[in-house]
């Protein structure tokens, strides 16, 4: 067996130049990857909100049909399982799906049995708003009849927009449009 000599030991490890080249390549990779990861993260958060809300719409519509009664979605009040009163365009605090058999627009839920679905507040990096026509008041509920149709012609103009807070170029915008017959059209402006 051969024992190592001083000459053999001197060639093990990295030279200073090799170490500097390796660090330069690593820094270059970090500078290239971080913006891409940030973009992926923003897009992922917006997609998640769009998907969660789309699921809530499907639950509300299906429950309305199944129970043959009025089921509504509403913007959730912060830290509460009640609808936002007065209504605002922002739905960032989450949303509720609930039974409103009398269709009395009573947005104070009196029992937990009325609630079918509760969504928590969304990330502070994402905005989620219901758009309204100029001059129209903010509508705090979205209503489905027992036939799965929207209850009101005012709900026919229902468009919800999800975007990132820091997205000045509108690169990550996702939209949900609900038709009068209760169908949802999902769209994305991410390729503009």
Helices and strands as residue ranges (DSSP letters): H 6-10, H 16-67, E 71-75, E 95-99, G 112-114, E 115-119, E 126-131, E 141-144, G 153-157, E 158-164, E 174-178, E 184-188
